[in-house]
Amino acid sequence: MPSTSRSARPTGNTGNTGNTRNTGNPGAAGATDGAGTPKSRRLPVLAALAAAAALVAGAAAPAYAVDPAPGQSAEQADSQRPVLHPERDFAGSTVAAHEGRESTAGVLALAATQTPGLDVASYQGNVNWASVAGNGARFAYVKATEGTGYTNPYFAQQYNGSYNAGLIRGAYHFALPDRSSGATQANYFVNHGGGWSRDGKTLPPALDIEYNPYGATCFGLSQSAMVSWIRSFSDTVHSRTGRYPTIYTTTNWWSTCTGNNGGFGATNPLWIARYSSSVGTLPNGWGYQTFWQYADSGTFPGDQNLFNGAYDRLQALANG
């Protein structure tokens, strides 16, 4: 995103920020405003040596992370792997670099039949939600977690603040499929803000699955392994919350990393990212998008989105 909108995490009230932290929790499911910074960190060379040793021994390397040490949980093992810049990872943080930006002229005309909203992460700091609502936003997705070692330190202010301003809001998880299993990350997500309640103001939890900000595009997973990872995450969220997660992705990434798998369209709402004047071709399995992230800057803080329908349909989605 351009430096005018995502130059750094704010340290005080600037531009679109300004609300004090709201610790109230109406309708929130597991919200937290504490930073979940990884504790001890293992040097990445250890992971490489472990994988190499496994290959020399003839054992198959795991599809994700490093096997936990004896007596250590998968979450503990994952939290010790270096997460270098989670505060810079958000829905769309890798999209423009891989797919570029095109003119979005004419998109705002769609607001007559669709519903405008935004997504935010720690980059936005304390958001002035009254101003956001006054400018016409009706919904927001808020980053809650990344992997199993990070929670957004501004999550409570953003998640509860948007609720208090009258927006329908939901939480999303930034996936690191090479770090731990889909089920492990889903549980971490639900335990740290990614829940759902039928209060008419909470969107389905969302999975942000996009280009790897730390290395290989598909996180080193084969297409079949990636599909299995996403399925594990999705099924676990559904088991925990009663809702299948919204899937945030791009058509190019989905085609490359899942083989354009068509097995999620019947259950998971699609949140497509494409910075252009139209959504373009959608991933296999989805006949339409539920949300469209059409720009990474604009009227609202963070990214600009449209819900594909009128406000009453957004309310219906929130109600399940």
C-alpha atoms as a printed R data frame, in Angstrom:
    type eleno elety resid chain resno       x       y       z
1   ATOM     1    CA   MET     A     1   0.000   0.000   0.000
2   ATOM     2    CA   PRO     A     2   1.195   3.532  -0.644
3   ATOM     3    CA   SER     A     3   3.113   5.142   2.198
4   ATOM     4    CA   THR     A     4   0.331   7.672   2.702
5   ATOM     5    CA   SER     A     5  -1.939   4.938   3.975
6   ATOM     6    CA   ARG     A     6   0.348   2.260   5.410
7   ATOM     7    CA   SER     A     7   3.669   3.916   6.093
8   ATOM     8    CA   ALA     A     8   4.082   2.583   9.602
9   ATOM     9    CA   ARG     A     9   2.075   1.516  12.581
10  ATOM    10    CA   PRO     A    10   0.771   4.719  14.185
11  ATOM    11    CA   THR     A    11   2.004   5.630  17.617
12  ATOM    12    CA   GLY     A    12  -0.541   8.357  18.235
13  ATOM    13    CA   ASN     A    13  -3.632  10.009  16.786
14  ATOM    14    CA   THR     A    14  -3.124  10.738  13.093
15  ATOM    15    CA   GLY     A    15  -5.507  11.214  10.206
16  ATOM    16    CA   ASN     A    16  -8.028   8.415  10.447
17  ATOM    17    CA   THR     A    17  -7.048   7.475  13.976
18  ATOM    18    CA   GLY     A    18  -8.050   9.017  17.226
19  ATOM    19    CA   ASN     A    19 -10.333   6.888  19.360
20  ATOM    20    CA   THR     A    20  -9.065   5.750  22.714
21  ATOM    21    CA   ARG     A    21  -8.888   2.013  23.296
22  ATOM    22    CA   ASN     A    22 -12.321   0.561  24.012
23  ATOM    23    CA   THR     A    23 -12.202  -2.346  26.398
24  ATOM    24    CA   GLY     A    24 -15.918  -2.980  26.386
25  ATOM    25    CA   ASN     A    25 -16.887  -6.224  24.678
26  ATOM    26    CA   PRO     A    26 -20.504  -6.201  23.460
27  ATOM    27    CA   GLY     A    27 -21.093  -9.217  21.285
28  ATOM    28    CA   ALA     A    28 -17.381  -9.929  20.923
29  ATOM    29    CA   ALA     A    29 -16.197 -13.510  20.916
30  ATOM    30    CA   GLY     A    30 -12.823 -13.902  22.593
31  ATOM    31    CA   ALA     A    31 -11.489 -10.397  21.865
32  ATOM    32    CA   THR     A    32  -8.164  -9.402  23.330
33  ATOM    33    CA   ASP     A    33  -6.057  -6.280  23.134
34  ATOM    34    CA   GLY     A    34  -2.859  -7.792  24.503
35  ATOM    35    CA   ALA     A    35   0.067  -8.220  22.133
36  ATOM    36    CA   GLY     A    36   0.814 -11.892  21.499
37  ATOM    37    CA   THR     A    37   4.453 -11.486  20.694
38  ATOM    38    CA   PRO     A    38   6.385 -14.736  20.342
39  ATOM    39    CA   LYS     A    39   8.545 -15.491  23.350
40  ATOM    40    CA   SER     A    40  11.808 -17.281  22.601
41  ATOM    41    CA   ARG     A    41  12.758 -17.549  18.937
42  ATOM    42    CA   ARG     A    42  14.608 -20.332  17.239
43  ATOM    43    CA   LEU     A    43  17.061 -19.411  14.514
44  ATOM    44    CA   PRO     A    44  15.728 -20.383  11.070
45  ATOM    45    CA   VAL     A    45  18.852 -22.412  10.337
46  ATOM    46    CA   LEU     A    46  17.683 -25.007  12.880
47  ATOM    47    CA   ALA     A    47  14.549 -25.610  10.849
48  ATOM    48    CA   ALA     A    48  16.625 -26.108   7.693
49  ATOM    49    CA   LEU     A    49  18.981 -28.514   9.462
50  ATOM    50    CA   ALA     A    50  16.075 -30.503  10.869
51  ATOM    51    CA   ALA     A    51  14.492 -30.837   7.442
52  ATOM    52    CA   ALA     A    52  17.807 -31.803   5.840
53  ATOM    53    CA   ALA     A    53  18.451 -34.432   8.505
54  ATOM    54    CA   ALA     A    54  15.026 -35.913   7.898
55  ATOM    55    CA   LEU     A    55  15.664 -36.155   4.170
56  ATOM    56    CA   VAL     A    56  19.091 -37.756   4.689
57  ATOM    57    CA   ALA     A    57  17.467 -40.306   6.989
58  ATOM    58    CA   GLY     A    58  14.894 -41.072   4.314
59  ATOM    59    CA   ALA     A    59  11.995 -39.644   6.287
60  ATOM    60    CA   ALA     A    60   9.411 -37.468   4.610
61  ATOM    61    CA   ALA     A    61   9.712 -33.820   5.578
62  ATOM    62    CA   PRO     A    62   6.588 -32.462   7.295
63  ATOM    63    CA   ALA     A    63   4.244 -30.293   5.247
64  ATOM    64    CA   TYR     A    64   4.511 -27.581   7.853
65  ATOM    65    CA   ALA     A    65   6.652 -26.319  10.694
66  ATOM    66    CA   VAL     A    66   9.189 -28.344  12.609
67  ATOM    67    CA   ASP     A    67   8.184 -31.372  14.652
68  ATOM    68    CA   PRO     A    68   7.653 -30.300  18.287
69  ATOM    69    CA   ALA     A    69  10.324 -31.306  20.766
70  ATOM    70    CA   PRO     A    70   9.368 -33.964  23.323
71  ATOM    71    CA   GLY     A    71   6.793 -32.534  25.700
72  ATOM    72    CA   GLN     A    72   6.269 -29.478  23.508
73  ATOM    73    CA   SER     A    73   2.947 -28.621  21.860
74  ATOM    74    CA   ALA     A    74   2.692 -27.707  18.189
75  ATOM    75    CA   GLU     A    75   1.664 -24.192  19.226
76  ATOM    76    CA   GLN     A    76   4.791 -23.829  21.363
77  ATOM    77    CA   ALA     A    77   6.987 -25.066  18.523
78  ATOM    78    CA   ASP     A    78   5.372 -22.654  16.075
79  ATOM    79    CA   SER     A    79   5.704 -19.684  18.429
80  ATOM    80    CA   GLN     A    80   9.470 -20.261  18.556
81  ATOM    81    CA   ARG     A    81   9.855 -19.947  14.802
82  ATOM    82    CA   PRO     A    82  10.693 -16.398  13.759
83  ATOM    83    CA   VAL     A    83   7.705 -14.285  12.710
84  ATOM    84    CA   LEU     A    84   9.632 -11.340  11.399
85  ATOM    85    CA   HIS     A    85   7.022  -8.701  10.628
86  ATOM    86    CA   PRO     A    86   3.424  -9.692  11.488
87  ATOM    87    CA   GLU     A    87   2.568  -6.022  11.970
88  ATOM    88    CA   ARG     A    88   3.219  -5.586   8.238
89  ATOM    89    CA   ASP     A    89   1.079  -8.548   7.176
90  ATOM    90    CA   PHE     A    90  -2.584  -7.890   6.461
91  ATOM    91    CA   ALA     A    91  -5.252  -8.779   3.952
92  ATOM    92    CA   GLY     A    92  -3.712  -7.671   0.675
93  ATOM    93    CA   SER     A    93  -0.243  -6.823   1.932
94  ATOM    94    CA   THR     A    94   1.292  -9.008  -0.786
95  ATOM    95    CA   VAL     A    95  -1.263  -8.489  -3.551
96  ATOM    96    CA   ALA     A    96  -0.116  -5.283  -5.266
97  ATOM    97    CA   ALA     A    97   3.497  -6.462  -5.445
98  ATOM    98    CA   HIS     A    98   2.439  -9.645  -7.261
99  ATOM    99    CA   GLU     A    99  -0.574  -8.491  -9.260
100 ATOM   100    CA   GLY     A   100  -0.311  -4.711  -9.459
101 ATOM   101    CA   ARG     A   101  -2.995  -2.054  -9.305
102 ATOM   102    CA   GLU     A   102  -5.330  -0.910 -12.055
103 ATOM   103    CA   SER     A   103  -7.758   1.986 -12.216
104 ATOM   104    CA   THR     A   104 -10.775   1.571  -9.952
105 ATOM   105    CA   ALA     A   105 -12.723   4.284 -11.742
106 ATOM   106    CA   GLY     A   106 -16.429   3.552 -11.607
107 ATOM   107    CA   VAL     A   107 -16.257   1.192  -8.637
108 ATOM   108    CA   LEU     A   108 -17.894   3.633  -6.241
109 ATOM   109    CA   ALA     A   109 -20.968   3.727  -8.458
110 ATOM   110    CA   LEU     A   110 -21.552   0.137  -7.357
111 ATOM   111    CA   ALA     A   111 -22.200   1.408  -3.824
112 ATOM   112    CA   ALA     A   112 -25.750   2.136  -4.981
113 ATOM   113    CA   THR     A   113 -26.449  -1.605  -5.061
114 ATOM   114    CA   GLN     A   114 -23.601  -2.927  -2.896
115 ATOM   115    CA   THR     A   115 -22.466  -2.128   0.639
116 ATOM   116    CA   PRO     A   116 -19.174  -0.352   1.403
117 ATOM   117    CA   GLY     A   117 -16.766  -1.403   4.125
118 ATOM   118    CA   LEU     A   118 -13.104  -1.796   5.043
119 ATOM   119    CA   ASP     A   119 -10.531  -4.066   6.620
120 ATOM   120    CA   VAL     A   120  -7.903  -2.999   9.128
121 ATOM   121    CA   ALA     A   121  -4.951  -4.396  11.057
122 ATOM   122    CA   SER     A   122  -2.358  -3.046  13.488
123 ATOM   123    CA   TYR     A   123  -1.127  -0.674  10.756
124 ATOM   124    CA   GLN     A   124  -4.165   1.507  11.399
125 ATOM   125    CA   GLY     A   125  -3.717   1.707  15.171
126 ATOM   126    CA   ASN     A   126  -6.647   3.225  17.068
127 ATOM   127    CA   VAL     A   127  -9.272   3.902  14.394
128 ATOM   128    CA   ASN     A   128 -11.751   6.784  14.598
129 ATOM   129    CA   TRP     A   129 -14.793   4.607  14.064
130 ATOM   130    CA   ALA     A   130 -17.302   7.431  14.383
131 ATOM   131    CA   SER     A   131 -15.626   9.114  11.408
132 ATOM   132    CA   VAL     A   132 -15.520   5.839   9.480
133 ATOM   133    CA   ALA     A   133 -19.238   5.283  10.044
134 ATOM   134    CA   GLY     A   134 -19.969   8.896   9.143
135 ATOM   135    CA   ASN     A   135 -18.205   8.372   5.811
136 ATOM   136    CA   GLY     A   136 -20.542   5.509   4.973
137 ATOM   137    CA   ALA     A   137 -18.818   2.278   6.009
138 ATOM   138    CA   ARG     A   138 -21.236  -0.442   7.087
139 ATOM   139    CA   PHE     A   139 -18.892  -3.326   7.867
140 ATOM   140    CA   ALA     A   140 -15.287  -4.062   8.831
141 ATOM   141    CA   TYR     A   141 -12.978  -7.063   8.971
142 ATOM   142    CA   VAL     A   142 -10.236  -6.807  11.600
143 ATOM   143    CA   LYS     A   143  -7.032  -8.835  11.706
144 ATOM   144    CA   ALA     A   144  -6.949 -10.865  14.905
145 ATOM   145    CA   THR     A   145  -4.052 -13.304  14.552
146 ATOM   146    CA   GLU     A   146  -1.173 -14.602  12.447
147 ATOM   147    CA   GLY     A   147   0.172 -18.143  12.677
148 ATOM   148    CA   THR     A   148   0.082 -19.115  16.345
149 ATOM   149    CA   GLY     A   149   2.487 -16.520  17.702
150 ATOM   150    CA   TYR     A   150   0.879 -13.129  17.066
151 ATOM   151    CA   THR     A   151  -2.252 -11.220  18.064
152 ATOM   152    CA   ASN     A   152  -3.087  -7.740  16.820
153 ATOM   153    CA   PRO     A   153  -2.418  -5.383  19.765
154 ATOM   154    CA   TYR     A   154  -5.149  -3.029  18.486
155 ATOM   155    CA   PHE     A   155  -7.717  -5.775  18.032
156 ATOM   156    CA   ALA     A   156 -10.023  -4.819  20.921
157 ATOM   157    CA   GLN     A   157 -10.196  -1.148  19.925
158 ATOM   158    CA   GLN     A   158 -10.804  -2.014  16.296
159 ATOM   159    CA   TYR     A   159 -13.185  -4.944  16.780
160 ATOM   160    CA   ASN     A   160 -15.263  -3.477  19.613
161 ATOM   161    CA   GLY     A   161 -14.935   0.081  18.370
162 ATOM   162    CA   SER     A   162 -16.430  -0.775  14.994
163 ATOM   163    CA   TYR     A   163 -19.282  -2.594  16.753
164 ATOM   164    CA   ASN     A   164 -19.961   0.394  18.984
165 ATOM   165    CA   ALA     A   165 -20.077   2.672  15.924
166 ATOM   166    CA   GLY     A   166 -22.801   0.505  14.393
167 ATOM   167    CA   LEU     A   167 -20.731  -1.479  11.882
168 ATOM   168    CA   ILE     A   168 -21.135  -5.196  11.336
169 ATOM   169    CA   ARG     A   169 -17.677  -6.584  11.978
170 ATOM   170    CA   GLY     A   170 -15.703  -9.798  11.802
171 ATOM   171    CA   ALA     A   171 -12.211 -11.078  12.565
172 ATOM   172    CA   TYR     A   172  -9.663 -12.575  10.197
173 ATOM   173    CA   HIS     A   173  -6.564 -14.750  10.502
174 ATOM   174    CA   PHE     A   174  -3.399 -14.300   8.413
175 ATOM   175    CA   ALA     A   175  -2.369 -17.838   7.472
176 ATOM   176    CA   LEU     A   176   1.165 -19.220   7.626
177 ATOM   177    CA   PRO     A   177   0.576 -22.753   6.296
178 ATOM   178    CA   ASP     A   178   4.236 -23.750   6.547
179 ATOM   179    CA   ARG     A   179   4.360 -23.078  10.290
180 ATOM   180    CA   SER     A   180   1.691 -25.373  11.759
181 ATOM   181    CA   SER     A   181  -1.431 -27.277  10.764
182 ATOM   182    CA   GLY     A   182  -4.681 -25.693   9.666
183 ATOM   183    CA   ALA     A   183  -6.434 -27.035  12.766
184 ATOM   184    CA   THR     A   184  -3.761 -25.627  15.084
185 ATOM   185    CA   GLN     A   185  -3.986 -22.152  13.564
186 ATOM   186    CA   ALA     A   186  -7.792 -22.279  13.504
187 ATOM   187    CA   ASN     A   187  -7.909 -23.035  17.209
188 ATOM   188    CA   TYR     A   188  -5.440 -20.248  17.964
189 ATOM   189    CA   PHE     A   189  -7.562 -17.865  15.892
190 ATOM   190    CA   VAL     A   190 -10.860 -18.786  17.568
191 ATOM   191    CA   ASN     A   191  -9.220 -18.590  20.989
192 ATOM   192    CA   HIS     A   192  -7.945 -15.069  20.271
193 ATOM   193    CA   GLY     A   193 -10.888 -13.208  18.798
194 ATOM   194    CA   GLY     A   194 -11.998 -15.314  15.836
195 ATOM   195    CA   GLY     A   195 -15.330 -16.431  17.222
196 ATOM   196    CA   TRP     A   196 -18.856 -15.796  16.019
197 ATOM   197    CA   SER     A   197 -22.198 -15.093  17.662
198 ATOM   198    CA   ARG     A   198 -25.671 -14.746  16.170
199 ATOM   199    CA   ASP     A   199 -26.127 -11.145  17.266
200 ATOM   200    CA   GLY     A   200 -26.670  -9.690  13.804
201 ATOM   201    CA   LYS     A   201 -23.443  -7.704  14.113
202 ATOM   202    CA   THR     A   202 -20.744 -10.375  13.666
203 ATOM   203    CA   LEU     A   203 -19.520 -11.610  10.281
204 ATOM   204    CA   PRO     A   204 -18.249 -15.165   9.774
205 ATOM   205    CA   PRO     A   205 -14.595 -15.543  10.802
206 ATOM   206    CA   ALA     A   206 -12.262 -15.157   7.816
207 ATOM   207    CA   LEU     A   207  -9.109 -16.879   6.561
208 ATOM   208    CA   ASP     A   208  -6.594 -14.647   4.769
209 ATOM   209    CA   ILE     A   209  -4.664 -17.004   2.461
210 ATOM   210    CA   GLU     A   210  -2.400 -15.157   0.030
211 ATOM   211    CA   TYR     A   211   1.177 -14.850  -1.204
212 ATOM   212    CA   ASN     A   212   3.770 -15.832   1.393
213 ATOM   213    CA   PRO     A   213   5.409 -12.644   2.739
214 ATOM   214    CA   TYR     A   214   8.388 -14.669   4.012
215 ATOM   215    CA   GLY     A   215   9.371 -16.827   1.052
216 ATOM   216    CA   ALA     A   216   7.970 -19.258  -1.517
217 ATOM   217    CA   THR     A   217   4.610 -18.176  -2.935
218 ATOM   218    CA   CYS     A   218   2.806 -21.338  -1.817
219 ATOM   219    CA   PHE     A   219   4.699 -21.689   1.481
220 ATOM   220    CA   GLY     A   220   6.495 -24.792   0.179
221 ATOM   221    CA   LEU     A   221   3.284 -26.840   0.122
222 ATOM   222    CA   SER     A   222   2.080 -28.868  -2.832
223 ATOM   223    CA   GLN     A   223  -1.337 -28.025  -4.247
224 ATOM   224    CA   SER     A   224  -2.934 -31.046  -2.591
225 ATOM   225    CA   ALA     A   225  -1.260 -30.260   0.736
226 ATOM   226    CA   MET     A   226  -2.478 -26.670   0.549
227 ATOM   227    CA   VAL     A   227  -6.046 -27.796  -0.107
228 ATOM   228    CA   SER     A   228  -5.809 -30.137   2.878
229 ATOM   229    CA   TRP     A   229  -4.455 -27.318   5.058
230 ATOM   230    CA   ILE     A   230  -7.290 -24.971   4.097
231 ATOM   231    CA   ARG     A   231  -9.838 -27.750   4.630
232 ATOM   232    CA   SER     A   232  -8.441 -28.469   8.086
233 ATOM   233    CA   PHE     A   233  -8.625 -24.786   9.027
234 ATOM   234    CA   SER     A   234 -12.129 -24.417   7.617
235 ATOM   235    CA   ASP     A   235 -13.524 -27.536   9.256
236 ATOM   236    CA   THR     A   236 -12.025 -26.615  12.624
237 ATOM   237    CA   VAL     A   237 -13.474 -23.094  12.536
238 ATOM   238    CA   HIS     A   238 -16.847 -24.561  11.579
239 ATOM   239    CA   SER     A   239 -16.671 -27.075  14.411
240 ATOM   240    CA   ARG     A   240 -15.740 -24.370  16.918
241 ATOM   241    CA   THR     A   241 -18.075 -21.567  15.791
242 ATOM   242    CA   GLY     A   242 -20.833 -23.080  13.668
243 ATOM   243    CA   ARG     A   243 -19.750 -21.007  10.654
244 ATOM   244    CA   TYR     A   244 -17.502 -21.877   7.749
245 ATOM   245    CA   PRO     A   245 -14.907 -19.129   7.379
246 ATOM   246    CA   THR     A   246 -14.925 -16.569   4.636
247 ATOM   247    CA   ILE     A   247 -11.886 -17.186   2.406
248 ATOM   248    CA   TYR     A   248  -9.820 -14.157   1.368
249 ATOM   249    CA   THR     A   249  -7.583 -14.789  -1.645
250 ATOM   250    CA   THR     A   250  -6.804 -13.812  -5.229
251 ATOM   251    CA   THR     A   251  -7.693 -15.842  -8.291
252 ATOM   252    CA   ASN     A   252  -4.046 -16.065  -9.326
253 ATOM   253    CA   TRP     A   253  -2.835 -17.297  -5.943
254 ATOM   254    CA   TRP     A   254  -5.702 -19.791  -5.656
255 ATOM   255    CA   SER     A   255  -5.026 -21.187  -9.116
256 ATOM   256    CA   THR     A   256  -1.289 -21.460  -8.485
257 ATOM   257    CA   CYS     A   257  -1.330 -22.868  -4.978
258 ATOM   258    CA   THR     A   258  -4.491 -25.025  -4.871
259 ATOM   259    CA   GLY     A   259  -4.656 -26.024  -8.538
260 ATOM   260    CA   ASN     A   260  -7.823 -23.896  -8.749
261 ATOM   261    CA   ASN     A   261  -9.621 -26.299  -6.420
262 ATOM   262    CA   GLY     A   262 -13.393 -25.979  -6.614
263 ATOM   263    CA   GLY     A   263 -14.289 -27.663  -3.349
264 ATOM   264    CA   PHE     A   264 -14.979 -24.656  -1.110
265 ATOM   265    CA   GLY     A   265 -17.552 -22.608  -3.004
266 ATOM   266    CA   ALA     A   266 -20.550 -24.445  -1.594
267 ATOM   267    CA   THR     A   267 -19.653 -23.701   2.023
268 ATOM   268    CA   ASN     A   268 -17.231 -20.773   2.311
269 ATOM   269    CA   PRO     A   269 -18.050 -17.169   1.329
270 ATOM   270    CA   LEU     A   270 -15.463 -15.684  -1.044
271 ATOM   271    CA   TRP     A   271 -13.602 -12.461  -0.277
272 ATOM   272    CA   ILE     A   272 -11.730 -11.741  -3.489
273 ATOM   273    CA   ALA     A   273  -8.873  -9.255  -3.808
274 ATOM   274    CA   ARG     A   274  -8.406  -7.469  -7.120
275 ATOM   275    CA   TYR     A   275  -7.364  -3.833  -7.405
276 ATOM   276    CA   SER     A   276  -9.226  -2.945 -10.539
277 ATOM   277    CA   SER     A   277 -12.576  -1.712 -11.833
278 ATOM   278    CA   SER     A   278 -14.056  -5.231 -11.876
279 ATOM   279    CA   VAL     A   279 -13.631  -8.437  -9.903
280 ATOM   280    CA   GLY     A   280 -12.494 -10.335 -13.007
281 ATOM   281    CA   THR     A   281 -12.493 -14.125 -13.185
282 ATOM   282    CA   LEU     A   282 -13.241 -15.770  -9.843
283 ATOM   283    CA   PRO     A   283 -11.573 -18.892  -8.448
284 ATOM   284    CA   ASN     A   284 -13.099 -22.233  -9.380
285 ATOM   285    CA   GLY     A   285 -16.147 -23.216  -7.338
286 ATOM   286    CA   TRP     A   286 -17.496 -19.732  -6.675
287 ATOM   287    CA   GLY     A   287 -20.142 -18.257  -8.931
288 ATOM   288    CA   TYR     A   288 -19.965 -14.876  -7.226
289 ATOM   289    CA   GLN     A   289 -17.956 -13.038  -4.582
290 ATOM   290    CA   THR     A   290 -19.414 -12.126  -1.199
291 ATOM   291    CA   PHE     A   291 -16.796  -9.421  -0.555
292 ATOM   292    CA   TRP     A   292 -14.475  -7.635  -2.958
293 ATOM   293    CA   GLN     A   293 -11.350  -5.823  -1.784
294 ATOM   294    CA   TYR     A   294 -11.007  -3.444  -4.713
295 ATOM   295    CA   ALA     A   295  -8.359  -0.998  -3.465
296 ATOM   296    CA   ASP     A   296  -5.673  -0.721  -0.806
297 ATOM   297    CA   SER     A   297  -6.358   2.941  -0.031
298 ATOM   298    CA   GLY     A   298  -9.286   5.302  -0.283
299 ATOM   299    CA   THR     A   299 -12.036   6.894   1.789
300 ATOM   300    CA   PHE     A   300 -11.647   4.605   4.777
301 ATOM   301    CA   PRO     A   301  -8.576   3.584   6.779
302 ATOM   302    CA   GLY     A   302  -6.965   0.406   5.485
303 ATOM   303    CA   ASP     A   303  -8.357  -1.422   2.478
304 ATOM   304    CA   GLN     A   304 -11.551  -0.585   0.607
305 ATOM   305    CA   ASN     A   305 -14.214  -3.272   0.196
306 ATOM   306    CA   LEU     A   306 -17.700  -3.870  -1.140
307 ATOM   307    CA   PHE     A   307 -20.201  -6.451   0.077
308 ATOM   308    CA   ASN     A   308 -21.980  -7.917  -2.926
309 ATOM   309    CA   GLY     A   309 -25.511  -6.955  -1.953
310 ATOM   310    CA   ALA     A   310 -27.694  -4.538  -0.052
311 ATOM   311    CA   TYR     A   311 -27.349  -3.960   3.673
312 ATOM   312    CA   ASP     A   312 -30.173  -6.338   4.582
313 ATOM   313    CA   ARG     A   313 -28.269  -9.167   2.864
314 ATOM   314    CA   LEU     A   314 -25.182  -8.263   4.900
315 ATOM   315    CA   GLN     A   315 -27.318  -8.559   8.016
316 ATOM   316    CA   ALA     A   316 -28.566 -11.948   6.805
317 ATOM   317    CA   LEU     A   317 -24.978 -13.137   6.383
318 ATOM   318    CA   ALA     A   318 -24.167 -11.986   9.915
319 ATOM   319    CA   ASN     A   319 -27.163 -13.875  11.284
320 ATOM   320    CA   GLY     A   320 -26.120 -17.119   9.635
